[in-house]
Amino acid sequence: MPDIKEVSQNVYKLTIPVPINVEAVNLYLFAGEVPTLLDAGTNTPEVIEAVNEGMKKVGIKRLEQVVVSHWHVDHAGAANTFAKEGARVLVSSRDHQEWASFVHGDAFSLLNEWAIKEWGVPETEISGMLKISKRLQHLTALPEQVTFIEPEQTIMAGDNLLRAVATPGHTAGHLSFYNEKDSILFSGDMLLPDEIPYPGIWQENGQAVSGLPSYLESLKKIEALGTQQYFPGHGSASENLAARCHEIREQLYRQINDFSAAETVYLSATSIGEQRIHPGVLFIQLHYVYGWKQLKKQVG
């Protein structure tokens, strides 16, 4: 039986272990008029079984829709399995592009190009990062058909009216979902209680950009909603949204102030140490350092 908890009327949080570098992911079941799953977990039997068990427990016979906050494997991976069972899949058009690029393998050549060109990563290190990325590729599947949901659109989830809020940073098309009536934000990986999500990297006008500047703008946007309660993609729910935004902002500015750029992003990320960094840790650290570098350039 999955760890299940009612967090709002007819809204249930499923906390499910996933086979990646996080302990568990939070998925949200909305019972009611439009039975909905917010985020889908990895495309693994354990996750799918846990969701089905959760549905039985809360009285959902069939999912009407799966809403995806962002394309990463622990949030979108199993969406195709539920689509095959009749659920429609809602995702932002921008994140669908990244999802398709990852599933079809195009993202690997981009990673290779960015790692060399933008970060100065030696080719011997790139192979390890690519190996991990290709392993993650087996934890997701792209549905044949999706429905695009864009910022400021509203959808029914269970008996809740949710407004899609553009919160890019972790991915280019990340969406959070706001229940204005109950003043609740479902924040995906945009706002987490225990960590700052690593900033993505994507292309704008043919140039590689860090998601960190967009992430800071997203913090301002969700603060302006005026809510305090948020339900994240990982970790515990909180009633301290504004304080958490402030805490993250302060931490980021400390990191930027303390950051002293080396000759390349790679050398900064590895601190020119003797001990070799695990490829997965290196991948994440490169994203942070690239973001600090771009922000430091912006603030002069």
C-alpha positions, 0 to 999 in steps of 0.5 A, spaced: 500 500 500 502 506 498 503 512 503 497 516 502 494 522 505 488 526 504 491 533 503 485 537 501 478 535 500 478 529 496 485 531 494 490 525 496 498 525 496 501 519 494 509 518 496 512 513 492 519 511 492 522 511 485 529 508 482 533 515 481 537 519 485 531 521 490 528 517 495 520 518 493 516 523 489 509 526 490 503 524 486 497 527 487 490 524 486 484 528 485 477 524 486 471 527 484 468 530 477 474 529 473 478 524 476 485 526 475 493 524 477 497 530 477 504 527 475 505 520 474 512 518 477 517 513 473 514 508 468 516 502 472 511 497 475 512 499 482 509 506 481 504 504 476 501 499 482 502 504 487 497 509 483 492 503 482 492 501 489 491 509 491 486 509 486 482 503 489 483 506 496 480 513 494 474 510 490 477 512 483 475 507 478 478 510 472 483 516 471 480 521 466 486 525 465 494 525 467 497 532 468 504 533 468 508 539 471 514 538 467 517 532 463 523 529 467 522 521 468 520 522 475 514 526 474 512 524 467 515 517 466 508 513 467 504 518 463 503 513 457 501 507 461 495 511 464 494 514 457 493 507 454 488 506 459 484 512 457 487 518 460 488 524 456 495 527 458 496 534 459 503 538 458 506 544 456 508 545 449 515 547 451 516 541 456 513 536 451 518 538 446 524 537 451 520 530 453 520 528 446 527 530 445 529 526 451 525 520 449 528 520 441 535 521 443 536 528 440 537 531 447 544 527 448 547 530 442 545 537 445 548 535 452 554 533 448 555 539 444 553 544 450 558 540 455 564 541 450 562 548 448 559 551 454 562 548 460 569 545 457 567 538 459 573 533 457 570 528 453 572 522 458 567 525 463 561 526 458 561 519 456 559 517 464 553 523 464 551 520 457 550 513 460 546 515 466 542 519 461 540 513 457 539 509 463 534 514 465 531 514 458 528 507 460 524 510 465 519 514 461 515 513 455 512 519 450 504 518 449 502 518 442 497 524 443 497 529 448 493 535 450 497 542 451 496 546 457 499 553 457 500 558 462 493 561 465 489 556 462 484 553 467 482 545 468 478 541 472 482 536 477 477 532 481 472 538 483 478 543 483 479 548 478 486 549 477 490 555 474 496 553 470 502 558 472 508 558 468 514 557 473 520 555 468 527 554 471 528 547 473 525 546 465 523 551 460 516 549 460 515 547 468 508 549 470 505 549 477 498 549 478 494 554 483 487 552 486 485 559 488 478 557 491 482 554 497 489 558 496 493 552 494 499 551 490 501 545 487 508 546 485 512 540 482 519 541 482 519 549 482 518 550 490 521 544 494 522 545 502 528 542 502 533 543 496 533 548 490 532 544 484 538 544 479 536 549 474 535 547 467 539 549 460 535 550 454 536 554 447 533 561 446 534 564 439 539 559 438 543 560 444 544 556 450 541 559 457 541 557 464 534 556 467 536 560 473 534 567 471 527 564 469 527 561 476 528 567 480 522 570 476 518 564 477 519 565 485 516 572 484 510 570 480 508 565 485 509 570 491 505 574 488 499 569 488 498 571 496 498 564 498 502 560 503 500 553 502 504 549 497 504 541 495 511 540 492 513 534 488 518 532 493 518 533 501 513 535 505 507 540 504 508 547 507 504 553 509 510 557 509 511 559 501 513 566 502 518 565 507 521 559 503 521 563 497 525 568 501 530 563 504 531 560 497 533 567 494 538 569 499 541 562 499 542 563 491 545 570 492 550 567 497 552 562 492 553 567 487 557 572 491 561 566 493 562 564 486 569 565 483 569 563 476 575 558 474 577 558 466 571 553 465 564 551 468 567 544 468 573 546 472 569 551 477 564 545 478 569 540 480 573 545 484 579 543 480 580 537 485 584 531 485 578 526 487 573 525 481 566 527 481 560 521 480 557 523 473 551 524 476 553 529 481 557 532 476 551 533 471 547 537 476 553 541 479 555 543 472 548 546 471 548 550 478 555 553 476 553 555 469 547 558 472 551 562 477 556 564 472 550 567 467 547 571 473 553 574 476 554 576 469 547 579 469 548 583 476 555 586 473 
